Amino acid sequence: MNDFTFPDPTPDQMLRHLRRANEVARRAMALGRHPFGALLVAPDHETVLAEQGNVDSVNHAEAVLARTAVLNFAPDYLWNCTLVTTVEPCCMCAGTQYWAHIGRLVYGLEERRLLQLTGNHAENPTMDLPCRDVFARGQKPLRVWGPVPEVEAEIAALHAGFWRAPHAGPT
């Protein structure tokens, strides 16, 4: 069940989906939420099965998406899907992806870079724990691509504007 039966996404597919995820993040920000966005992409790497913006500090875009995916798709199908997200998943979201059995991950911005943008922000106390370290402790060989330099500046710009804004809370 841990074998990939479909080829990996192409760089062009990754870029297209990362930009769409950033639009999801922009919509979340317009709703007053933190600017994170995630997509679940089918094994064909074209079909977007679901998209999710951040809900709150506990219901991150990636974790909500993974939990919803488990309710709607079989594990062997999810193993060949890709979670595409604007920012590297935190340890909570990486763990949720692992347990949801979503076999691939593409992210645009590294969590360490996010920490540089948010600083010691009360609404986003970023942990310095790379998702690859979380996955390495498991028993499944998840495939990970990221950060993706071609979209880093676009994603970082959205975050830089948000975390400096007065509505984002104390810095």
N, C-alpha and C positions, 0 to 999 in steps of 0.2 A: 504494500500500500504506500510505501515511501518512494516508489519509482516515479520519475517524471515521464509521462507518456506524450507530452507536447513539447515542442522546442521552446527555448527562452524568448522573451520579448526582444525586439530589435531596439537599438538606440533611438530611432525615430518614434517608435511606439511609446517608449519610456518618456521621452520629452513631451509628446502630445498629452499623455495622461497626467504627467506632473503639472503641466500648465492648467489642465482642467481641474486638478485637485487644488491648485492655487486659487482658482475662481471660486471653488467651494469654500475655501478659507476666507476669501473676500466677502462672500455672502454671510458667513458666520460672523465676521467682524461687523458687518452692517446691522446685524441683529444684536450687537452688544456683547458678543461672545469672543473668546480668544481666537485668533486667526490661524486655525489649523484645519486642513481638509484632507480627506482620504477617499479613495475609490477602491472598489473590488472589481477587478478586471477578469473576465472569463479566460479559459485556457486558449482561446483563439487570439488573445491579446488585442482585440478590437472592441469587443462588446463590454460596456460598462454595466455591471450587474447591480451596483448600488453606489451611492455617494453619501458622505456624511461629513458635516462640519462639527467643530467642537461644541459640546453642550455646556459643560462646566468643568471645574478643576478635578472632578473625579470621573466624569463621563467624557473621556477624550475621544476624538473622532475615530481613531484606529480601533480602540477597544469596543466602542458602540457598534462600529461596522462589523467587527469580527463576531461579536455576540449575535448580531442579527443574521449574519451569514450562516452560522451554525444552525439556526432555526429554519433555514430555507434551503440548504444544500447539503448533500451527502459528503462525508469526509474525503472519499476518494476523488470527488469532483473538486472540492476546495483545495486539495493538495496541488492541483495543476493551475489554480488561480493565482493572481498576483494582487497583493495589497500595495497600492500606490499612495504615498503620503508626502505631504509637503516637508515635514521635518522628521528626522530619525525618531522612531518610536521610543518612548521612555520604557523603563523596565516593566511597568504595569502593562503597557500596550504590547510590548514584545512577548511577554508571557501569555497574554490573551490570544495573540496571533498564533503562537506555538500550540496552545491548547485547542484552538479552533481548527488547526490542521491546514492553515493556508500556507502553501509551500514556498511562495516567492514574495519578496519585498523589494520595492523600489522607493527610495526617499531622496528628496532634493537637497535638504540642508542638514548638516550634522548637528547633533544636540549640543556639542561644545560651542558651535557657532551661535546657536540660539542663546546659550548662556551669556555670550559676549553681548548680545543684543538686549537681553532682559536684565542682566545684572542680578542683584539680590532682590528681585521683585517679589513682593508678598503673594501675588496671584500666580506666580510661576516659579516656584523654587526648584529650578532644574537640577536633576541629579546627573552626575558625571559617570554614567554607566552605559557604555555603548551597547546597542542591541545585539551586535555580533557576540559580545561576551555573554549575554543572556542566552542566546541560541546555542552557543558552544557548550553550555552546561546541560543541554537536552540530549535526546536520543534520536532526533530527526534532522536530516541534513537540509535545512532551509537554505534557499539561495537568496543572496542579498546583493543589491546594487545601490550604491550611494556613498557619499553624496555625489550629486550630478552637477558638475561645474557650470554647465550651460544654463541652468535655472537658479543657481544659488542666489545671484543678485536680485532676481525678481522676487523670490520668496523672502529674502532678507529685508528687502525694501518694505514689504507689507508689515513685517514684524517690527522693524525699526520705528515706523510711524505709529503703530499701535501702542507699544510699550512706553513710548515717550508722551503719549496723549494723556491729558488730565483725567479722562474717564476710565483709564486703565487702573486706577488705584494708586496707592503710594509707592514710591520707588525706593 
